[in-house]
């Protein structure tokens, strides 16, 4: 065959290759910010001649629709303007107006700020919806424009979502609100909530999540047991609040035998964490050198504890002995199960490592683990550092700076009256502690002090970041200097990994080892010695090995 008469062969380009070929950059609106994206004008085919000039090393998987996307698409979801294929490489995300998924490559209308996933573009939105439970008449698709129409289910003006309307009843609903469940279980309240289309006959109440007023003329979720608790429809459907399952007609979950102990006699129990011996109640017990096996806090104050009757040094706070086997944490949709840890874990909220008790999610693929101190932080949360009650009003992707330690964390506690935010690490830091060179209890503070220097490291203290102070003697200490970087790990703890063993040892001698990572003398009360003969000052340094 004559090669001059042979037509060239082609192969498909992956989306990333198409993106790299393009130089035309335009800006799109992301949360009010103009962010650059690349306009894809090239074909999704490439000839053999061009193919020789490319370095195709990508092994990602793509939807068929994403690979075969034409550069211009005419969609019935947005008939007024053609849609342009664009590629977005920024950290911020643009969301599909149909499926609400996060997008990198998508179709976009620069005039209307309309975005559509290539898969959704090939599956046109139905023109009518019949949902007799939501509305008695057939709902008709309302072609999207910049509009101020309010959804009767969620009470929001969201022009990024599709609208369906009933012109007979003046009923308007977002596409994603049409099939919202009618009875749900949320993480923030002990009872189920039921959807009510409107309660205009009652006085309006505040949303239990965002704490804004609920407009009674629109739909919302209300406690089925008659509690004065309600949520906006969209607040109730947040990923950290509800799993979205319809529970109407389903029996409520009950947890039998939710206690972790068996009462043997008055003041004597057998706890599941220490099944070898019985434990007796000791009132007003205080020993600075001992700690609770559950929360890992030292026994500073004269409180009630359960102590092993065989004196094998197993002690647990009375309050920690009574914590339930199953716990609903306010920031996770699944009930958590109490786990008596045999190794260490890292708390998802405060970030501390611990060998104490942990609440873990039993759902496969859900890796939630928190310590008992964080598990019992609930709303409203009263903290001695702030005059107002604190709540968690922001979503799980919201990043904020703690007003005390200044660290940036996801979903902290926050004040709805001012800009105060509090991370879980600061929220669970003990209010009062002991210092071996002071006869009084030291209290947590973050107010200006005449002596703003630490007695241990002899460096300056920034008061607004928190410190411990003795009101009698004037002693001031950095929190980390007194508690260490691993305040829930104790001398004697041993952690075994597949290839290495870590020993937490007392570090109170005058000669202190040199940390292999930070190259300074280990300053804290507890040090780490590994089976490979490495000395480390904290778990933070261990994970840098």
C-alpha positions in Angstrom: 0.0 0.0 0.0 1.3 3.4 -0.8 2.1 5.2 2.4 1.3 8.6 0.9 -2.4 7.4 0.5 -2.6 5.9 4.0 -4.7 8.0 6.4 -3.0 8.8 9.7 -4.0 6.8 12.8 -5.1 8.4 16.0 -5.3 7.7 19.8 -7.3 9.2 22.6 -5.7 11.9 24.7 -6.1 11.7 28.5 -7.6 14.9 30.1 -4.3 15.8 31.7 -2.5 15.7 28.3 -5.2 18.0 26.8 -4.7 20.4 29.7 -1.0 20.5 29.2 -1.4 21.4 25.5 -3.6 24.5 26.2 -2.2 28.0 26.9 -5.5 29.9 26.9 -6.2 30.9 30.5 -9.5 32.5 31.7 -10.8 33.2 35.2 -13.8 31.7 36.8 -15.7 32.6 40.0 -14.9 30.4 43.0 -16.5 31.6 46.3 -16.3 35.2 45.1 -12.7 34.9 44.0 -11.5 35.0 40.3 -9.4 31.9 39.9 -7.5 31.0 36.7 -8.4 27.9 34.6 -7.3 26.6 31.2 -9.8 26.6 28.4 -9.7 23.2 26.5 -10.1 23.9 22.8 -8.2 20.9 21.3 -9.6 17.6 20.2 -9.5 14.5 22.4 -7.8 12.7 19.6 -4.1 12.9 18.7 -2.4 11.7 15.6 0.7 9.4 15.5 2.8 12.3 14.2 1.9 14.4 17.2 2.1 11.4 19.6 5.8 11.1 18.9 6.3 14.5 20.4 4.5 13.8 23.7 5.8 12.1 26.8 2.7 10.1 27.9 3.5 8.8 31.4 0.1 9.0 33.1 -1.6 6.0 34.4 -4.8 7.5 35.9 -8.3 6.2 35.3 -10.9 8.5 33.8 -14.6 8.3 33.0 -15.3 7.5 29.3 -17.3 10.8 29.1 -14.4 12.8 30.5 -11.9 11.4 27.9 -14.3 11.9 25.0 -15.5 15.3 26.0 -15.8 17.7 23.0 -14.5 21.2 23.7 -17.9 22.8 23.2 -21.1 21.2 24.5 -24.8 22.1 24.1 -26.7 21.0 27.1 -30.5 20.9 27.7 -29.7 21.7 31.3 -28.5 25.0 30.2 -29.9 25.7 26.8 -29.3 29.5 26.7 -25.5 29.3 26.1 -23.1 26.7 24.8 -20.7 25.3 27.5 -16.9 25.4 27.2 -14.7 22.6 28.5 -12.2 23.9 31.0 -9.5 22.3 33.3 -9.1 23.6 36.8 -5.8 22.9 38.7 -6.2 25.0 41.8 -6.6 23.7 45.4 -10.1 25.3 45.6 -12.9 23.3 44.1 -15.8 24.1 41.7 -18.9 22.0 42.1 -21.2 20.5 39.5 -24.6 22.2 39.5 -26.2 18.8 38.9 -24.5 16.2 41.1 -22.6 18.6 43.5 -19.4 16.7 43.1 -16.0 18.5 43.1 -14.6 19.2 39.7 -11.3 19.5 37.9 -12.3 19.2 34.3 -15.9 20.4 33.6 -18.1 22.3 31.2 -18.6 26.0 32.2 -20.7 28.9 31.1 -18.7 32.1 31.7 -21.8 34.2 31.4 -24.0 32.4 33.9 -21.3 30.8 36.2 -22.8 27.4 35.4 -20.7 24.3 35.8 -21.5 20.7 34.7 -19.6 17.5 35.1 -18.9 15.7 31.7 -20.8 12.6 33.0 -23.8 14.7 34.0 -23.7 16.5 30.6 -24.4 13.2 28.9 -27.4 12.5 31.3 -29.8 15.3 30.9 -31.9 16.3 33.9 -35.5 15.1 33.8 -38.0 17.8 32.8 -40.6 16.6 35.3 -40.5 14.9 38.8 -43.3 13.1 40.5 -42.8 12.9 44.3 -46.3 12.9 45.8 -44.9 12.9 49.3 -43.0 16.1 48.7 -45.7 17.8 46.6 -49.0 16.6 45.4 -48.5 17.9 41.8 -46.0 17.1 39.1 -42.9 19.4 39.5 -41.5 20.9 36.3 -37.8 21.8 35.6 -37.1 25.5 35.7 -34.2 26.3 33.5 -31.5 27.9 35.6 -30.8 31.6 35.6 -29.5 34.0 38.1 -32.5 34.1 40.3 -33.6 35.0 43.9 -36.3 32.2 44.1 -36.4 30.6 47.6 -36.6 26.9 48.0 -39.7 25.9 50.1 -37.8 23.0 51.6 -34.5 24.5 52.6 -35.4 28.2 52.7 -32.2 29.1 50.7 -31.6 31.0 47.5 -29.0 28.7 45.8 -28.6 29.6 42.1 -26.0 26.9 41.8 -28.7 24.2 42.1 -31.4 23.2 39.7 -35.0 24.3 40.5 -38.3 22.5 40.1 -41.6 24.4 40.4 -45.3 23.9 40.7 -46.9 26.9 39.1 -50.4 26.0 40.5 -49.2 26.2 44.1 -46.2 28.6 43.8 -44.1 25.7 45.2 -40.3 25.9 44.5 -37.8 23.2 45.4 -34.1 22.5 44.6 -33.3 19.3 42.8 -31.2 18.1 45.8 -34.1 18.9 48.2 -36.8 16.9 46.4 -35.8 13.6 47.9 -34.7 14.7 51.4 -35.6 12.1 54.0 -38.6 12.8 56.4 -37.2 11.2 59.6 -33.5 11.3 60.4 -31.0 10.7 63.2 -28.4 13.5 63.7 -25.2 13.5 65.7 -26.1 16.7 67.7 -29.3 15.5 69.4 -30.4 12.4 71.2 -33.8 12.0 69.5 -34.8 11.6 65.9 -35.9 14.6 63.9 -38.8 14.8 61.5 -39.3 17.1 58.5 -42.1 19.6 58.8 -43.0 21.7 55.7 -43.7 24.8 57.7 -44.6 25.9 61.3 -45.7 29.5 60.6 -48.3 29.1 63.4 -45.5 28.7 66.0 -42.8 31.1 67.2 -39.6 30.8 65.2 -36.7 29.0 66.9 -32.9 28.9 66.4 -31.1 26.2 64.4 -29.3 23.9 66.7 -26.3 23.9 64.4 -25.7 27.3 62.9 -27.7 29.1 65.6 -29.5 31.4 63.1 -33.2 31.8 63.1 -35.4 29.2 61.3 -38.0 30.8 59.1 -41.3 29.0 60.0 -42.7 29.6 56.5 -40.3 27.1 55.1 -39.3 23.5 55.8 -37.1 22.3 58.6 -36.3 19.3 60.9 -37.8 19.2 64.4 -37.4 16.8 67.3 -40.0 14.1 67.2 -40.2 13.9 71.0 -41.2 17.5 71.4 -37.8 18.9 72.5 -37.2 22.5 71.5 -34.6 21.4 69.0 -34.7 22.1 65.3 -32.3 22.3 62.3 -32.4 24.0 59.0 -32.9 21.4 56.2 -29.4 22.1 54.7 -27.8 22.1 58.2 -29.4 18.7 59.0 -27.9 17.2 55.8 -24.3 18.1 56.5 -22.0 15.1 56.2 -20.9 15.5 59.9 -24.5 15.8 61.1 -26.5 13.1 59.3 -25.9 10.1 57.0 -29.0 11.0 55.0 -30.9 7.7 55.6 -34.6 7.7 55.6 -35.7 6.3 59.0 -39.5 6.7 58.7 -41.1 3.5 59.8 -37.8 2.1 61.0 -37.4 1.0 64.7 -35.1 3.1 66.8 -31.7 1.7 67.8 -31.3 0.8 71.4 -28.1 -0.2 73.1 -28.6 -2.9 75.8 -26.0 -3.4 78.4 -24.2 -0.2 77.6 -22.3 -0.2 80.9 -18.6 -1.2 80.9 -18.7 -2.6 84.4 -20.6 -5.1 86.6 -21.6 -4.0 90.1 -20.5 -6.7 92.5 -21.4 -4.9 95.8 -21.7 -1.4 97.2 -18.6 0.4 96.0 -17.1 -2.7 94.3 -17.1 -3.3 90.5 -15.7 -5.5 87.9 -14.6 -3.4 85.0 -14.1 -4.8 81.5 -10.8 -2.9 81.2 -9.4 -4.8 84.2 -11.1 -8.2 84.3 -8.3 -9.9 86.4 -9.3 -8.2 89.7 -12.2 -6.4 91.3 -12.0 -2.7 91.9 -13.1 -0.7 95.0 -14.3 2.9 95.3 -11.7 5.2 97.0 -13.1 8.6 97.9 -11.1 11.8 97.8 -8.0 10.0 96.4 -5.0 12.1 95.4 -1.6 11.0 94.2 0.4 13.1 91.8 2.5 10.1 90.7 -0.5 8.1 89.5 -2.8 8.5 86.6 -6.2 7.3 85.3 -5.9 4.4 82.9 -8.8 5.7 80.8 -8.2 9.4 80.2 -4.5 9.3 81.3 -4.7 12.4 83.4 -2.7 12.5 86.7 -4.8 12.2 89.9 -4.1 15.8 91.0 -7.3 16.7 92.7 -9.1 14.9 95.5 -11.7 13.0 93.5 -13.3 9.6 93.6 -11.5 6.7 91.9 -11.8 3.0 91.5 -8.7 1.2 92.5 -7.7 -2.4 92.0 -8.3 -4.4 95.2 -5.1 -6.4 94.6 -3.1 -3.2 94.4 -1.7 -3.9 90.9 -1.6 -0.1 90.3 -4.7 0.0 88.1 -6.7 3.1 88.8 -9.5 4.8 87.0 -11.6 7.9 87.8 -15.1 7.1 89.0 -16.5 9.2 86.1 -14.3 7.4 83.6 -15.5 4.0 84.9 -19.1 5.0 84.2 -18.6 6.1 80.5 -20.8 4.1 78.2 -19.8 1.3 75.8 -21.5 3.2 72.8 -21.2 6.9 72.5 -22.6 9.3 69.9 -20.0 12.0 69.3 -21.4 15.3 68.1 -19.1 15.6 65.1 -19.5 12.1 63.6 -22.7 10.4 62.2 -21.9 6.9 63.4 -22.1 5.8 67.0 -18.6 5.1 68.4 -17.6 2.0 70.4 -15.3 2.2 73.4 -12.0 0.4 72.8 -9.6 -0.6 75.5 -6.4 0.1 73.6 -3.4 -2.2 73.8 -1.3 0.1 71.8 -1.2 3.8 71.2 -3.5 5.8 69.0 -3.7 9.4 67.8 -6.9 11.3 68.7 -8.5 12.7 65.5 -9.6 16.0 67.3 -6.8 17.0 69.7 -4.0 15.2 67.9 -2.4 13.7 71.0 -1.1 10.2 71.2 -2.4 8.0 74.0 -2.5 4.5 75.4 -5.8 5.2 77.2 -9.3 4.3 76.3 -10.5 5.3 72.8 -13.8 5.7 71.0 -13.6 4.2 67.5 -16.0 3.9 64.6 -17.0 0.3 63.9 -17.9 1.1 60.2 -15.4 -0.4 57.8 -13.5 2.2 56.0 -14.4 4.9 58.6 -11.2 5.6 60.6 -12.6 7.8 63.4 -10.7 7.4 66.7 -10.9 9.9 69.5 -9.8 9.9 73.2 -12.3 10.0 76.0 -11.6 13.6 76.8 -12.6 14.8 73.4 -15.5 12.3 73.1 -17.3 14.1 75.9 -16.9 17.6 74.7 -20.5 18.7 73.9 -22.6 21.7 73.2 -22.9 24.2 74.7 -19.3 24.0 75.9 -18.3 26.3 78.8 -14.6 27.0 79.0 -13.0 29.1 81.7 -11.1 31.1 79.2 -14.2 32.6 77.5 -17.4 34.2 78.9 -19.7 32.9 76.2 -20.8 29.3 75.5 -19.0 27.6 72.6 -20.5 25.5 69.8 -19.3 23.8 66.6 -21.1 25.7 63.8 -18.7 25.2 60.9 -18.4 22.2 58.6 -15.7 19.6 58.8 -13.7 21.3 56.0 -13.5 24.6 57.7 -10.0 25.6 58.8 -9.8 28.1 61.7 -7.1 29.5 64.0 -7.4 28.7 67.7 -7.6 31.9 69.7 -5.3 30.5 72.4 -2.6 28.3 70.9 -2.8 30.0 67.5 -2.7 26.7 65.6 -4.9 26.3 62.6 -7.3 23.3 62.9 -10.4 21.9 61.3 -13.8 22.4 62.9 -12.9 23.9 66.2 -15.3 25.1 68.9 -16.4 28.7 68.2 -18.4 31.5 69.8 -21.5 32.6 67.9 -21.3 36.1 69.6 -17.7 36.9 68.8 -14.8 35.6 66.8 -13.3 33.4 69.5 -12.4 29.9 68.4 -11.0 27.0 70.6 -9.3 23.9 69.3 -10.0 20.6 71.0 -6.4 20.4 72.3 -6.9 23.6 74.3 -10.4 22.7 75.2 -9.3 19.5 76.9 -6.1 20.9 78.5 -6.4 20.5 82.3 -7.5 23.7 84.1 -5.4 22.9 87.2 -2.1 21.0 87.4 0.7 20.4 89.8 4.3 21.5 89.5 6.9 19.6 91.6 8.6 22.7 92.8 5.4 24.5 93.9 3.1 23.4 96.8 0.0 25.0 95.1 -2.0 24.0 92.1 -1.2 25.9 89.0 -4.1 27.3 86.9 -4.4 27.7 83.2 -4.5 31.3 82.0 -4.0 33.4 78.9 -4.1 36.8 80.4 -1.2 39.3 80.8 1.0 38.6 83.8 3.8 40.5 85.5 6.2 37.6 85.1 5.9 36.5 81.5 8.8 34.0 81.5 8.9 30.2 82.0 10.7 28.9 85.1 11.6 25.7 83.3 13.1 26.8 79.9 13.7 30.4 81.0 12.2 31.8 77.8 9.5 34.3 77.2 5.8 33.4 77.5 3.3 34.8 75.1 0.3 35.1 77.4 -2.4 35.0 74.8 -1.2 31.5 73.8 -1.9 30.1 77.3 0.3 29.2 80.2 0.2 27.8 83.7 0.5 30.2 86.7 0.5 29.9 90.5 -1.7 32.7 91.9 0.1 32.4 95.2 3.8 32.3 94.3 3.7 33.9 90.8 5.3 30.9 89.1 4.6 30.8 85.3 5.3 27.9 82.9 4.8 27.1 79.3 2.1 24.4 78.9 4.4 22.2 76.8 7.3 22.6 79.3 5.1 21.3 82.2 3.0 18.7 80.4 5.3 17.8 77.5 4.4 17.1 73.9 2.8 13.8 74.8 0.8 14.6 77.9 -1.2 11.3 77.7 1.8 9.1 77.5 3.4 7.9 80.7 6.8 6.5 81.8 6.5 2.7 81.5 4.4 2.7 78.3 5.7 0.3 75.7 4.6 0.4 72.0 5.4 -2.4 69.6 5.3 -2.0 65.9 6.1 -4.5 63.2 9.8 -3.8 63.1 10.4 -1.6 66.2 9.6 -1.2 69.9 9.2 2.2 71.6 9.7 2.6 75.4 8.5 5.7 77.2 10.9 6.3 80.0 11.3 8.7 82.9 13.5 11.7 81.9 13.9 13.4 85.3 17.7 12.9 85.7 20.2 15.7 85.5 21.9 14.1 82.4 19.4 14.0 79.5 19.9 12.3 76.2 20.3 14.1 72.9 17.2 13.8 70.6 18.2 12.3 67.2 15.8 14.6 65.3 15.7 18.0 66.9 19.3 17.7 68.1 18.7 19.1 71.6 18.6 17.6 75.1 15.2 16.0 75.7 13.5 18.6 77.8 10.3 16.8 78.9 9.5 14.5 81.8 9.2 11.5 79.4 11.6 10.4 76.7 11.4 7.7 74.0 14.0 5.0 73.6 13.6 2.8 70.5 14.8 -0.8 70.0 17.2 0.7 67.4 18.9 2.7 70.2 17.5 6.0 69.1 16.6 8.6 71.7 13.7 10.9 71.0 12.0 13.7 73.0 8.4 13.1 71.7 6.2 11.2 69.3 6.4 14.2 67.0 10.1 13.5 66.6 9.5 9.8 66.1 7.4 10.4 63.1 10.2 12.4 61.5 12.6 9.5 61.6 
